[in-house]
């Protein structure tokens, strides 16, 4: 990455990244969002990912990409959802992240592909997400991933 001309204190930036990430979750759960909420959700997802890129680890980067993909999918925007889902998978594979992160990446790609009408891609990545979920030993991670797959 190029040199940063402005730097936040690492603890402040980490806290900011996490709070933005959590704010996006709050907004995703609202069923009565308006255009202003949608804009906040989108900008907060990108801001969180940016700050994790400065102070986080590869797992934060991948999960930030996953969250960007989910936000775009929620907003009905297939192309950027697919882009961020693919970035999530690339980061997860490049940094040998957990089966949970790999599964989430495939789920994100399947969700975006469904929006784009890419049925073969949906089937392929949904199956890969399910295979990853079946290998998880942590019950909470397994439940989260299976729930996301079921919502496809």
N, C-alpha and C positions, 0 to 999 in steps of 0.2 A: 504494500500500500504506500502511496505517496506520504511524505512527511505531513504531519498535522500542524497547522498554524495556530490552532486554538485547542487547548486541552482542558477537559474537566478533570477534577480530582477523580481517581479511579473508583473510589467508594461511592461517590456521588453518581458517577456515570453508571455503575452497576445497579444502584438503587433505581435510577431513572429508567434503565432498560427493563428491569423487572416490573416496575409500576406500570409502564406503558404496555408491556405484555399482558399484565393482569387486566388493565383497562379494556384492552381489545376483547378479552374473554367476556367481560361484563357486557360489552356492547353486542357481541355475537349472541349472547343469551337473551337479549331483549327482542321481543316479538313485535314491538311497536316502534322500531327505529324510524326516524325521519331522515331526510337528505343530509341534514347537518350531522346527525349521529353517524350516518354512513361515511361521511367525509372524515369525521374524527376517527372512526374505526380504521379506515384505510391509512390515514396519515400516522396514527399511533402505531400500527403494525410496522410500517416502514421505519419509523423513528426508533422503535424498540430494536429492530434488526440492525439498524445502523449502530446503535450504542453497544449492542452485544458484539458487533464486529470490532469494536475498539477495545473492549475489556473482557469479552467472554471467551469461551472455549469452543471447539468445533461443535459440540452438542448444542450450544446456544445458537450458533449460526444456523445449523440445520433446522432446529425447532422454530427459529425466527422465519426461515424460508417457508416452513410448513404453515405457520400462522398467516403469512402473507398470502399463500395459496388459498387457504381456507377463507380468508376475507374476500379475495377476488371471486372465489366460487360462490360465496354467499351473495355477492353483489351481481352475480350472473355474468361475470367477465371471464370467459373461458381462456383466452390466449394468455393473459398474465397469470391466471391460476395455474395453467399448465407449465409456464416458465418457472414459477417459484416451486412447484412440485418437483420438477426435474432438478432444480438447484438443490433442493432438500435431499433428493436421492444421491446426487453427485457428492455432496458434502458427507452424507452418511457413509457412503462406500469409500470415499477417499480417506476418511479418518477412522474407518473400521468401527463405526458406532454400533450401538446395540441393535438387536433384532427388533426392538420396539421402534426405534427411529427408522430403520429400514422399512418396517411395515407401515409406519405412518407416511413415509414418503410415497410408497406405492398407493396407499389409500388416497393421498392428495392428488396423485396423477390420475387415478381412476375417476375421482370426483370431477376433476377438470375436463377429462376426456368425455365424460358423460355430458357435460354442458356443451362441448364442442361437437357432439354427435359422432364420436369416434368409438363405435361399439366394440370393435375388436380390441382396441387399446383399453377400454373399460374392463372387459373380461380378463385380459392378461394381467393388468395391475391389481384388480380386485382379488384375483386368485393368488397373486404373489403376496398381497397384504394378508390374506387369510392364512396362507402357509406360514408367514412370519408370526402371526398371532398364535397359531397352534403350537409353536415352539417356545412361547414365552412361559416362564415359570412363575413370574410375579403375577399374582391374581389381579391386582389393580391395573397393571399395564395391559394385561390380556383383556380385561373387561372394557377398558377405554378404547382399545383398538377394535375389538369386536363390535362395540357400539357404533364407532365411526363407520366401519364397514357396512353394518346393517342399515345405516342411514343413507347409504348410496341409493 
